């Protein structure tokens, strides 16, 4: 009986391109699906310490919805590093001006906060409308359950 665990080599990892439509879906629910694909958790060969994930294109971010009172109560914060350099943006303003940034930040927060996570987040492309520049990669539509 063989008691060794199979670990794929870096060259054996097969990466696909997927499209996820965020229209009329909650932002967080869509982001979890994207994070799952970026990590590779949908594959039987998933290994937590390797970048197993696929490339993901998220379209129609401007039509994603925020449930409850999040549009007014959720605040996005960033800091320049200087004294008094904190900037705050409400979710309503963020969804009107930069909906792709809101989706990107949601996905980024669901990935590991390590070198591995920084490597994974590079495989996501986020677009506010239905048009995208990645038709040459022949992406498949990912059906969200």
N, C-alpha and C positions, 0 to 999 in steps of 0.2 A: 504494500500500500504506500502510495506516494503522498507525503504530508507537506509538500511545498506549495506555496501560494504563487499563482501566476502573476507576474508584473510585466506589463508591456514596456518595450523599449521606446525611446523617444521617436525613432524612425517608424515604428509600427502603428503610431496613432493616426487614425484616419479622421480628417476634419471635414465636415460638411458646412454648408451655409443654409441658414433658416431665416424665414421672414415671420415676424409676429406683428399682427395688426392690433394696435392699442385702442382703436375706436370703440367707444361706449363700454369700456372695461375699466374697472378700478385700477388706478396707477400702481398700487402696491401688489395687487394680484398679478398684473402683467410683469412687474419687475421680478417677482419670485420665479416666474417661469423662465425669464431671460437669464437670471442668475443660475438656475438649475442647468440650463443648456451650456452656459459659459464654463461651469465647473465640470460638466460631463457626467452628472449624476444619473442621466437617463441611459447611460451605457452600461452593459454588464461588466465591462472591464474597468469600472471607476476605481481610481486610486486617489486617496485624499492628498497625498504629497506630490502629485504630478498634475500638470496642466493637461487634462484629458478633453477639454471642452471644444465645442464647435463655434463657428462664427455666427453672430446673430444680428439681423437687421430689424429694427423696430420702426414701424411707420405709423402715421396718424397720431402722434403724441399730443397734438393740440386737441384731439377729441377724447382723450382719456379723462376719466372722472375721478373726483375726490369725494368720498362719502362723508356723511356727518357734517361737522362744522370745520373740517380741516382747511377749507378755502380761506377762512378768516383767522383760525387759531394757530395753524402750522406756520412756523417761521424758519426760513433758511438763513443761516448765519455764516459769515466768512470774515476772516481777519487778515489785514495786510501785514501784520507783524510790528507795526508802529503803534505808539501810544494813541489811544482813541481811534484805532483803525478798524473797529468792528462795523461791518455793514449788515443790516438786516433787511430781508425781503419777505413779504407775506406770500403764501402759496397762491393767492389770487393773482397777484402781480406777476409771479414767476410763470404761472400757467398762461397768462395773456402774452407776456413778452418772450419768454424762453421756455416753452414746454419741453423741448428736448433736453434741456439742462436738468429739469426736475426729474425726468425719467432716468437720466444718466446718474444723478446723485442717488436715486432710490436703488438702482442696480448696484452701484459701487458700494453702498452701505451693506449689501447682502453678501458680498464676497469677502474672503479672508483679508484681513488688514496686514498683509505681509508682502514680500516680493512676489509670491505666487499670485496673490490677488491683483497686484499691479500689472502682472503679465496677462491675466485673464481679462481685465477690463479693456485691454487694447483690442479685443476681438469683437467689440460691440459697435454698431453704427446706428445712430439715432437720428430720425428725421421727423419734423413736425407735420409734414404733409404726407400724401400717398406716393409721391415721386421719390425714387432713390437712385443712386449712381452705381449700384452693384449688380446690374442685370447680367454682366459678363460672367459672374460667378455662378449663374444658374441656381439661385436659392430656391429651396423647397418651402412651402407654406407649412408652418408648425401649427397644428390644431390644438388649441388650448381646451382642456377638458373642464 
